[in-house]
Amino acid sequence: MASAYTQPTTSLAPLRMSYDEWQTWLGRNERNRGEWVDGEVVVFAMPKHLHQAIMFLLARLMAEFVEAADLGEIAADGTEMWLPERRTARLPDVFFVSAEHRDRLTDERLNGPADLAVEVISDDSVTRDRRRKFAEYQDAGIPEYWIVDPRPRRHTVSVYVLDADGQYQERPGDDEGRVHSSVLPGFWIDPAWLWQNPRPKASQLMARIMAEAER
């Protein structure tokens, strides 16, 4: 009989285990990557370089913007977000926690919803990010959700903001194609930055963001 901790052969094959078993499974091998959803673990494929490069660039830009005004905290690349009402432990690619909600963030996880979550789509995560997490994050009351799609012929950044009825509505870009955050007023990016090769230096992009924010 196969062990409950055996790595499945497909990236989407589910594993059934308790939350504590999932934590143990994650710690057994640094290549083990997945999220815990009400007793089921969905295992991730290893991310590609483009996914990681985009994630770290967004995390750095957001972190510097947040730090400049002491708005809260940015976490990235595997920090757990525990949503107790949904019994899910998600690992957003990037998330922001406001200063008001800093008490939710511990060394182990974020206990409760973030104020802004970012997911960068991979080939195996399209349905998970666009449907399942979209519904979960909306129901959990995460005020803003960014979905970045770096796949060929897509190259989109979609920003969704909760309306008065608690439903996500897409926030359109401006006339120059830039997308803006409502949770982080003054923060914006040009999605084209993410697809450039080589990508622009974060310090140069940050200078442009801050110059616009200070107007």
N, C-alpha and C positions, 0 to 999 in steps of 0.2 A: 504494500500500500504506500502510495506517495505521501511524503510528509506535508503537513499544512504549510510549511515554509518553502516548498520547492518552487523555484522560479518557473513560471509557465512559459511555453514556447511562443505564445502570441502576446502582443502588447496589451490586448484588451481582455485576456482571459481573467475572470474574476477568481479571487480566493476568498473563502469564508473563514473568518477568525474574529476573535474579540479585539477590542481596542488595545488592550495590553499586549496581546500576541502580535498585533500589527506593529507596535512600537519595538518589540523585540526583533521582528522580521526586518524592519528598517535598519536596525543596528547591526545586523549580522553581516551585511555586505554593503559597502558604499554605493554599489551599483543598483541596489534595490530602491526603486522609486515608485511611489503610488500614493493613492488617497484612500481613506477609510470612509465608507458610506453605509451607515447602519448595518455593520457586520460584514460588509463585503469590501474587499480591496480591489481597486482597479489599478492595474500595474501599467506604468508608463514605459514607453520606449525611451532609450537614451536620447536626449535632445541633440539637435544638430548645432553646428557652430553658429549659423545665422540666428537661430532662436536665442541662443545664449548672448550673442553680441547685442541684439536688439533689447533683450531684457536688461542687461547690465547698463546699456546706455540710458534707457528710460529711468532705471533706478537711480543712476547717478544724477541725472538732470533733476528729477523730483526731489532727491535727497538734498541737493545743494539749495534748491528753491525753498524747501521746507525749513532747512537749518537757518537760512538767512533771516527768516522772520520768526523762528522758534514756533512753528506751527504744529509740530508733533514729531512723529517718527515714521521712517520708511523702512520696510523690510522686503527682502527679495530672496529668490532661489531656495525655496524649500522651508520657509518658516510656516509652521502650521497655524491655520485659522480654524478654531473649533466653534461650530455652530450648534449649540445644544438642542435647540428646538427641532432641528433637522437631523440630529445625530450624525453629523458629518464632520470629518476633519479634512479640510481642503488645504492645498498648498499653492496659493496664487503665485504667479510669477513675480509680481510686485504688489505690495499694498501699502496704504497710508493709514495711520492712526492719528487722529487729531490730539492735541494737547489735552482736550477735555476728556478723552478716552484713554489716556496713557495707562491708567490703572488696569486696563484689560490685557496689557502686554507684559508677559513674564519671560524669563529666560527660556522656557520650554515652548510657549505657544502664545497666540492671541486668543483670549477667552471671550469670544463674542465677535460680532461683525466688524470688519474694517470700515473706514469712512470712504475709501476708494480702493478698488481692486483692479488689477491689470492681468489679463491672460494673453499670452502670445501663442497663437495657434500653431500646432504641429500637425503632421499628416494624420496622426492617430487621435487628435483631440478636437476635431471640428464639431462633432455632435456634442461632445462633453462641454466644450466652451460656449458654443452658441445656443444650446438648448438646456442641458441639465444645469450647468452653473448659472446660466442666465436666469432660470427660474428660481434656483436656490438663493442666489444673491439678491434677487428682487424680493423674495419672501422674507429673507433675513433682514431686509431694510438697509442694505449697503447703498448709500446715497448715489454712488457713481461707479460705473463699470466700463472699463476700456477693453475692447477686443482688437488686438493687432493681428492682422492676417498677412504674413510675409510670403505666402505661397506665390509661385509664378502666375502672372496674369490677374492676381488679386491686388496685393499691395494696398491694403486699406487699414485705416485706424478709425474705429467706430466708438463714439462716446455716448453712453446711455446714462440718463439722469432720472431719478425717481420723481414722479409728479405728485400732486396732492393726493392722488388716490393710491399711491404706493406702487405705481406701474412704471416700468422703464420706458422712457421716450428718448429717441436718438437726438442728440444735439448736433445740428449740422455745422459744418466748418464755415469759416468766414469766406469773404470774396477771394482771398488769396489761397484758399485751400487749407488753411491752418486749423487745427482743432484746439479748443480751449476747455479748461476744466472749470466747473462751477464750484467744486469742493475746495479747490486751490485757486482762488481768484487771482488772475494775472498770469497763471501758468499756461503755457501753450507750446505746441510743437508744430513744425511743418512735417507731415508724414514722409515727405520725400527724403528727409534726412536719414530715415531708417533704411532706405534701400540703396543709398549712394555707396559706391565702391571705388576707393576706400571711404568709409564713413567719416564725416567731419569730426574734428576734435571736440570733445564735450565742453572744454573750457570756452571755445569759440561760440558754441551754441548757447551756453549759459549766459554769456555776455549779451547775446541778442535777446534772449528771453527776459533778462533783468532790465535791459534798456527799454523794452516795450512795456514791462510791468510798472516801471517807475514814471511813465508818462502821465 
